[in-house]
């Protein structure tokens, strides 16, 4: 089982392929993905890389974390597990406690 790494502060010009190339110098890359905005397709400036082994992941973190690319210092560490999201997405909060659009505050209108 490999390690999933978070790579932050990426220049917006970095592609999945370039991210994979950077990490492949330190071991076998199973996957590399720059996260993009779903509407514009523009990079959000971070991504994830999955290395084959824990040792390769550790070496990649040591070698790449703090490295400067296009004037930006990369932040590389072990990725945390993704937090579960509530079904339906949207503005959060309790569905039973939402006011209707345009309702005045403090008057108990729904």
VMD Tcl script that builds the backbone (N, CA, C; Angstrom):
set m [mol new atoms 330]
animate dup $m
set s [atomselect $m all]
$s set {name element resname resid chain x y z} {
  {N N UNK 1 A 0.844 -1.190 0.000}
  {CA C UNK 1 A 0.000 0.000 0.000}
  {C C UNK 1 A 0.879 1.238 0.000}
  {N N UNK 2 A 0.591 2.176 -0.889}
  {CA C UNK 2 A 1.371 3.399 -0.999}
  {C C UNK 2 A 0.844 4.496 -0.109}
  {N N UNK 3 A 1.560 5.592 -0.118}
  {CA C UNK 3 A 1.178 6.762 0.666}
  {C C UNK 3 A 0.652 7.849 -0.253}
  {N N UNK 4 A -0.401 8.478 0.176}
  {CA C UNK 4 A -0.962 9.612 -0.556}
  {C C UNK 4 A -0.380 10.886 0.046}
  {N N UNK 5 A 0.174 11.736 -0.816}
  {CA C UNK 5 A 0.811 12.969 -0.377}
  {C C UNK 5 A 0.027 14.179 -0.858}
  {N N UNK 6 A -0.035 15.190 0.008}
  {CA C UNK 6 A -0.622 16.484 -0.338}
  {C C UNK 6 A 0.512 17.373 -0.822}
  {N N UNK 7 A 0.294 18.069 -1.926}
  {CA C UNK 7 A 1.285 19.002 -2.450}
  {C C UNK 7 A 0.610 20.362 -2.573}
  {N N UNK 8 A 1.017 21.301 -1.731}
  {CA C UNK 8 A 0.403 22.620 -1.730}
  {C C UNK 8 A 1.328 23.696 -2.252}
  {N N UNK 9 A 0.736 24.841 -2.550}
  {CA C UNK 9 A 1.427 26.020 -3.050}
  {C C UNK 9 A 2.028 25.776 -4.433}
  {N N UNK 10 A 1.343 24.973 -5.228}
  {CA C UNK 10 A 1.800 24.702 -6.597}
  {C C UNK 10 A 1.590 25.925 -7.481}
  {N N UNK 11 A 2.528 26.203 -8.372}
  {CA C UNK 11 A 2.266 27.224 -9.386}
  {C C UNK 11 A 1.078 26.782 -10.231}
  {N N UNK 12 A 0.298 27.723 -10.711}
  {CA C UNK 12 A -0.908 27.381 -11.474}
  {C C UNK 12 A -0.584 26.735 -12.812}
  {N N UNK 13 A 0.658 26.829 -13.261}
  {CA C UNK 13 A 1.059 26.244 -14.538}
  {C C UNK 13 A 1.363 24.753 -14.440}
  {N N UNK 14 A 1.472 24.192 -13.228}
  {CA C UNK 14 A 1.821 22.780 -13.064}
  {C C UNK 14 A 0.637 21.900 -13.474}
  {N N UNK 15 A 0.940 20.908 -14.305}
  {CA C UNK 15 A -0.064 19.951 -14.789}
  {C C UNK 15 A 0.104 18.629 -14.050}
  {N N UNK 16 A -0.832 17.717 -14.259}
  {CA C UNK 16 A -0.725 16.374 -13.686}
  {C C UNK 16 A 0.587 15.724 -14.114}
  {N N UNK 17 A 0.933 15.879 -15.381}
  {CA C UNK 17 A 2.138 15.255 -15.914}
  {C C UNK 17 A 3.398 15.813 -15.254}
  {N N UNK 18 A 3.462 17.137 -15.105}
  {CA C UNK 18 A 4.638 17.751 -14.481}
  {C C UNK 18 A 4.745 17.342 -13.011}
  {N N UNK 19 A 3.616 17.256 -12.331}
  {CA C UNK 19 A 3.605 16.830 -10.935}
  {C C UNK 19 A 4.139 15.402 -10.820}
  {N N UNK 20 A 3.703 14.534 -11.722}
  {CA C UNK 20 A 4.173 13.157 -11.729}
  {C C UNK 20 A 5.685 13.099 -11.993}
  {N N UNK 21 A 6.173 13.896 -12.929}
  {CA C UNK 21 A 7.609 13.939 -13.238}
  {C C UNK 21 A 8.430 14.350 -12.022}
  {N N UNK 22 A 7.966 15.360 -11.294}
  {CA C UNK 22 A 8.696 15.854 -10.120}
  {C C UNK 22 A 8.881 14.751 -9.087}
  {N N UNK 23 A 7.832 13.954 -8.860}
  {CA C UNK 23 A 7.875 12.933 -7.821}
  {C C UNK 23 A 8.498 11.628 -8.310}
  {N N UNK 24 A 8.449 11.368 -9.609}
  {CA C UNK 24 A 8.993 10.108 -10.129}
  {C C UNK 24 A 10.518 10.043 -9.987}
  {N N UNK 25 A 11.155 11.169 -9.757}
  {CA C UNK 25 A 12.604 11.186 -9.511}
  {C C UNK 25 A 12.938 10.548 -8.164}
  {N N UNK 26 A 11.929 10.351 -7.314}
  {CA C UNK 26 A 12.152 9.838 -5.959}
  {C C UNK 26 A 11.438 8.515 -5.699}
  {N N UNK 27 A 10.857 7.912 -6.742}
  {CA C UNK 27 A 10.192 6.627 -6.583}
  {C C UNK 27 A 9.107 6.455 -7.627}
  {N N UNK 28 A 8.354 5.390 -7.495}
  {CA C UNK 28 A 7.292 5.084 -8.446}
  {C C UNK 28 A 6.014 5.823 -8.060}
  {N N UNK 29 A 5.487 6.585 -9.004}
  {CA C UNK 29 A 4.259 7.340 -8.796}
  {C C UNK 29 A 3.089 6.528 -9.332}
  {N N UNK 30 A 2.136 6.223 -8.464}
  {CA C UNK 30 A 0.932 5.512 -8.896}
  {C C UNK 30 A -0.066 6.460 -9.537}
  {N N UNK 31 A -0.172 7.678 -8.974}
  {CA C UNK 31 A -1.067 8.684 -9.549}
  {C C UNK 31 A -0.608 10.065 -9.104}
  {N N UNK 32 A -0.908 11.050 -9.928}
  {CA C UNK 32 A -0.608 12.450 -9.609}
  {C C UNK 32 A -1.731 13.288 -10.197}
  {N N UNK 33 A -2.315 14.135 -9.361}
  {CA C UNK 33 A -3.467 14.920 -9.823}
  {C C UNK 33 A -3.437 16.318 -9.231}
  {N N UNK 34 A -3.467 17.314 -10.104}
  {CA C UNK 34 A -3.621 18.705 -9.698}
  {C C UNK 34 A -5.118 18.961 -9.595}
  {N N UNK 35 A -5.558 19.528 -8.494}
  {CA C UNK 35 A -6.980 19.790 -8.287}
  {C C UNK 35 A -7.355 21.080 -9.015}
  {N N UNK 36 A -8.439 21.004 -9.778}
  {CA C UNK 36 A -8.877 22.151 -10.571}
  {C C UNK 36 A -10.294 22.563 -10.197}
  {N N UNK 37 A -10.599 23.808 -10.474}
  {CA C UNK 37 A -11.952 24.321 -10.276}
  {C C UNK 37 A -12.876 23.652 -11.294}
  {N N UNK 38 A -14.004 23.137 -10.834}
  {CA C UNK 38 A -14.863 22.367 -11.741}
  {C C UNK 38 A -15.550 23.235 -12.799}
  {N N UNK 39 A -15.627 24.530 -12.580}
  {CA C UNK 39 A -16.271 25.399 -13.563}
  {C C UNK 39 A -15.277 26.013 -14.540}
  {N N UNK 40 A -14.162 26.534 -14.027}
  {CA C UNK 40 A -13.194 27.210 -14.892}
  {C C UNK 40 A -12.108 26.277 -15.411}
  {N N UNK 41 A -11.887 25.153 -14.716}
  {CA C UNK 41 A -10.822 24.242 -15.103}
  {C C UNK 41 A -9.441 24.704 -14.663}
  {N N UNK 42 A -9.375 25.829 -13.976}
  {CA C UNK 42 A -8.101 26.396 -13.531}
  {C C UNK 42 A -7.612 25.686 -12.266}
  {N N UNK 43 A -6.304 25.514 -12.175}
  {CA C UNK 43 A -5.709 24.869 -11.006}
  {C C UNK 43 A -6.059 25.640 -9.741}
  {N N UNK 44 A -6.269 24.893 -8.651}
  {CA C UNK 44 A -6.503 25.518 -7.353}
  {C C UNK 44 A -5.203 25.686 -6.576}
  {N N UNK 45 A -4.075 25.262 -7.166}
  {CA C UNK 45 A -2.776 25.460 -6.534}
  {C C UNK 45 A -2.366 24.350 -5.577}
  {N N UNK 46 A -3.044 23.218 -5.651}
  {CA C UNK 46 A -2.635 22.076 -4.842}
  {C C UNK 46 A -3.008 20.791 -5.567}
  {N N UNK 47 A -2.424 19.694 -5.096}
  {CA C UNK 47 A -2.705 18.415 -5.727}
  {C C UNK 47 A -2.339 17.265 -4.810}
  {N N UNK 48 A -2.470 16.057 -5.330}
  {CA C UNK 48 A -2.181 14.845 -4.574}
  {C C UNK 48 A -1.350 13.911 -5.427}
  {N N UNK 49 A -0.402 13.248 -4.773}
  {CA C UNK 49 A 0.446 12.263 -5.434}
  {C C UNK 49 A 0.401 11.002 -4.595}
  {N N UNK 50 A 0.251 9.861 -5.250}
  {CA C UNK 50 A 0.293 8.594 -4.535}
  {C C UNK 50 A 1.550 7.847 -4.961}
  {N N UNK 51 A 2.400 7.538 -3.974}
  {CA C UNK 51 A 3.637 6.803 -4.212}
  {C C UNK 51 A 3.394 5.329 -3.898}
  {N N UNK 52 A 4.206 4.457 -4.493}
  {CA C UNK 52 A 4.025 3.016 -4.333}
  {C C UNK 52 A 4.299 2.540 -2.914}
  {N N UNK 53 A 5.386 3.039 -2.297}
  {CA C UNK 53 A 5.737 2.561 -0.956}
  {C C UNK 53 A 5.837 3.714 0.026}
  {N N UNK 54 A 5.750 3.378 1.296}
  {CA C UNK 54 A 5.899 4.380 2.351}
  {C C UNK 54 A 7.293 5.002 2.322}
  {N N UNK 55 A 8.319 4.175 2.050}
  {CA C UNK 55 A 9.688 4.688 2.005}
  {C C UNK 55 A 9.871 5.703 0.881}
  {N N UNK 56 A 9.308 5.407 -0.288}
  {CA C UNK 56 A 9.397 6.355 -1.406}
  {C C UNK 56 A 8.673 7.655 -1.065}
  {N N UNK 57 A 7.543 7.547 -0.409}
  {CA C UNK 57 A 6.789 8.737 -0.015}
  {C C UNK 57 A 7.596 9.581 0.966}
  {N N UNK 58 A 8.243 8.925 1.935}
  {CA C UNK 58 A 9.050 9.642 2.923}
  {C C UNK 58 A 10.210 10.383 2.246}
  {N N UNK 59 A 10.886 9.711 1.322}
  {CA C UNK 59 A 12.006 10.335 0.602}
  {C C UNK 59 A 11.503 11.521 -0.227}
  {N N UNK 60 A 10.373 11.352 -0.910}
  {CA C UNK 60 A 9.817 12.438 -1.728}
  {C C UNK 60 A 9.479 13.652 -0.869}
  {N N UNK 61 A 8.909 13.420 0.311}
  {CA C UNK 61 A 8.594 14.531 1.215}
  {C C UNK 61 A 9.879 15.259 1.601}
  {N N UNK 62 A 10.899 14.498 1.988}
  {CA C UNK 62 A 12.171 15.103 2.413}
  {C C UNK 62 A 12.814 15.911 1.295}
  {N N UNK 63 A 12.755 15.414 0.065}
  {CA C UNK 63 A 13.442 16.060 -1.063}
  {C C UNK 63 A 12.660 17.220 -1.665}
  {N N UNK 64 A 11.338 17.117 -1.693}
  {CA C UNK 64 A 10.552 18.106 -2.427}
  {C C UNK 64 A 9.953 19.185 -1.522}
  {N N UNK 65 A 9.628 18.862 -0.277}
  {CA C UNK 65 A 9.042 19.854 0.628}
  {C C UNK 65 A 9.993 21.048 0.765}
  {N N UNK 66 A 9.487 22.239 0.506}
  {CA C UNK 66 A 10.283 23.459 0.603}
  {C C UNK 66 A 11.009 23.826 -0.675}
  {N N UNK 67 A 11.004 22.923 -1.657}
  {CA C UNK 67 A 11.651 23.206 -2.935}
  {C C UNK 67 A 10.899 24.332 -3.632}
  {N N UNK 68 A 11.637 25.229 -4.283}
  {CA C UNK 68 A 11.006 26.367 -4.947}
  {C C UNK 68 A 10.800 26.059 -6.428}
  {N N UNK 69 A 9.571 26.268 -6.883}
  {CA C UNK 69 A 9.219 26.089 -8.290}
  {C C UNK 69 A 8.506 27.357 -8.739}
  {N N UNK 70 A 9.051 28.003 -9.756}
  {CA C UNK 70 A 8.470 29.238 -10.297}
  {C C UNK 70 A 8.186 30.255 -9.189}
  {N N UNK 71 A 9.112 30.370 -8.248}
  {CA C UNK 71 A 8.984 31.363 -7.185}
  {C C UNK 71 A 8.073 30.972 -6.034}
  {N N UNK 72 A 7.600 29.744 -6.015}
  {CA C UNK 72 A 6.709 29.284 -4.939}
  {C C UNK 72 A 7.336 28.097 -4.233}
  {N N UNK 73 A 7.386 28.159 -2.886}
  {CA C UNK 73 A 7.915 27.047 -2.096}
  {C C UNK 73 A 6.828 26.010 -1.895}
  {N N UNK 74 A 7.119 24.786 -2.337}
  {CA C UNK 74 A 6.134 23.719 -2.240}
  {C C UNK 74 A 5.978 23.240 -0.796}
  {N N UNK 75 A 4.767 22.870 -0.466}
  {CA C UNK 75 A 4.435 22.306 0.842}
  {C C UNK 75 A 3.989 20.866 0.594}
  {N N UNK 76 A 4.819 19.905 1.019}
  {CA C UNK 76 A 4.522 18.492 0.772}
  {C C UNK 76 A 4.462 17.759 2.102}
  {N N UNK 77 A 3.378 17.051 2.332}
  {CA C UNK 77 A 3.261 16.203 3.523}
  {C C UNK 77 A 2.254 15.093 3.261}
  {N N UNK 78 A 2.157 14.182 4.217}
  {CA C UNK 78 A 1.219 13.083 4.070}
  {C C UNK 78 A -0.199 13.644 4.077}
  {N N UNK 79 A -1.001 13.180 3.128}
  {CA C UNK 79 A -2.376 13.668 3.014}
  {C C UNK 79 A -3.213 13.115 4.158}
  {N N UNK 80 A -4.098 13.954 4.675}
  {CA C UNK 80 A -5.051 13.496 5.691}
  {C C UNK 80 A -6.236 12.861 4.986}
  {N N UNK 81 A -6.926 11.953 5.657}
  {CA C UNK 81 A -8.124 11.352 5.036}
  {C C UNK 81 A -9.169 12.435 4.757}
  {N N UNK 82 A -9.879 12.285 3.654}
  {CA C UNK 82 A -10.907 13.246 3.285}
  {C C UNK 82 A -12.054 13.171 4.280}
  {N N UNK 83 A -12.511 14.339 4.747}
  {CA C UNK 83 A -13.637 14.379 5.676}
  {C C UNK 83 A -14.920 14.075 4.917}
  {N N UNK 84 A -15.813 13.360 5.581}
  {CA C UNK 84 A -17.097 13.065 4.954}
  {C C UNK 84 A -17.926 14.334 4.880}
  {N N UNK 85 A -18.645 14.454 3.790}
  {CA C UNK 85 A -19.528 15.609 3.608}
  {C C UNK 85 A -20.971 15.169 3.778}
  {N N UNK 86 A -21.804 16.105 4.205}
  {CA C UNK 86 A -23.223 15.811 4.344}
  {C C UNK 86 A -23.829 15.609 2.960}
  {N N UNK 87 A -24.750 14.674 2.813}
  {CA C UNK 87 A -25.365 14.472 1.498}
  {C C UNK 87 A -26.120 15.711 1.050}
  {N N UNK 88 A -26.098 15.957 -0.229}
  {CA C UNK 88 A -26.839 17.088 -0.785}
  {C C UNK 88 A -26.007 18.336 -0.940}
  {N N UNK 89 A -24.841 18.417 -0.298}
  {CA C UNK 89 A -23.975 19.590 -0.438}
  {C C UNK 89 A -24.674 20.855 -0.009}
  {N N UNK 90 A -24.167 21.967 -0.450}
  {CA C UNK 90 A -24.825 23.234 -0.169}
  {C C UNK 90 A -24.339 23.906 1.082}
  {N N UNK 91 A -25.103 24.850 1.561}
  {CA C UNK 91 A -24.702 25.790 2.585}
  {C C UNK 91 A -24.546 25.278 3.992}
  {N N UNK 92 A -24.659 24.003 4.232}
  {CA C UNK 92 A -24.452 23.482 5.579}
  {C C UNK 92 A -25.578 23.873 6.522}
  {N N UNK 93 A -25.424 23.509 7.765}
  {CA C UNK 93 A -26.445 23.843 8.747}
  {C C UNK 93 A -27.570 22.830 8.751}
  {N N UNK 94 A -28.466 22.993 9.671}
  {CA C UNK 94 A -29.598 22.090 9.827}
  {C C UNK 94 A -30.702 22.486 8.854}
  {N N UNK 95 A -31.141 21.563 8.048}
  {CA C UNK 95 A -32.176 21.860 7.051}
  {C C UNK 95 A -33.470 22.364 7.687}
  {N N UNK 96 A -33.777 21.915 8.888}
  {CA C UNK 96 A -35.018 22.331 9.538}
  {C C UNK 96 A -34.918 23.716 10.158}
  {N N UNK 97 A -33.750 24.287 10.135}
  {CA C UNK 97 A -33.548 25.579 10.783}
  {C C UNK 97 A -33.200 26.661 9.766}
  {N N UNK 98 A -33.568 26.475 8.514}
  {CA C UNK 98 A -33.245 27.460 7.477}
  {C C UNK 98 A -34.438 28.364 7.249}
  {N N UNK 99 A -34.139 29.615 7.023}
  {CA C UNK 99 A -35.191 30.574 6.674}
  {C C UNK 99 A -35.365 30.568 5.168}
  {N N UNK 100 A -36.517 30.901 4.713}
  {CA C UNK 100 A -36.722 30.999 3.276}
  {C C UNK 100 A -36.022 32.255 2.779}
  {N N UNK 101 A -35.728 32.268 1.507}
  {CA C UNK 101 A -35.048 33.408 0.912}
  {C C UNK 101 A -35.867 34.674 1.124}
  {N N UNK 102 A -35.225 35.702 1.616}
  {CA C UNK 102 A -35.894 36.983 1.805}
  {C C UNK 102 A -36.621 37.128 3.130}
  {N N UNK 103 A -36.619 36.114 3.971}
  {CA C UNK 103 A -37.306 36.212 5.262}
  {C C UNK 103 A -36.567 37.195 6.159}
  {N N UNK 104 A -37.302 37.942 6.915}
  {CA C UNK 104 A -36.695 38.917 7.816}
  {C C UNK 104 A -36.222 38.217 9.075}
  {N N UNK 105 A -35.093 38.654 9.567}
  {CA C UNK 105 A -34.507 38.057 10.757}
  {C C UNK 105 A -35.283 38.472 12.008}
  {N N UNK 106 A -35.400 37.519 12.921}
  {CA C UNK 106 A -35.955 37.817 14.228}
  {C C UNK 106 A -37.466 37.801 14.311}
  {N N UNK 107 A -38.152 37.608 13.186}
  {CA C UNK 107 A -39.606 37.620 13.215}
  {C C UNK 107 A -40.195 36.222 13.111}
  {N N UNK 108 A -39.327 35.202 13.123}
  {CA C UNK 108 A -39.797 33.832 13.107}
  {C C UNK 108 A -40.460 33.400 11.824}
  {N N UNK 109 A -40.321 34.170 10.773}
  {CA C UNK 109 A -40.946 33.777 9.508}
  {C C UNK 109 A -40.120 32.709 8.825}
  {N N UNK 110 A -40.797 31.803 8.151}
  {CA C UNK 110 A -40.120 30.712 7.423}
  {C C UNK 110 A -40.610 30.641 6.025}
}
mol reanalyze $m
mol bondsrecalc $m
mol representation Tube
mol addrep $m
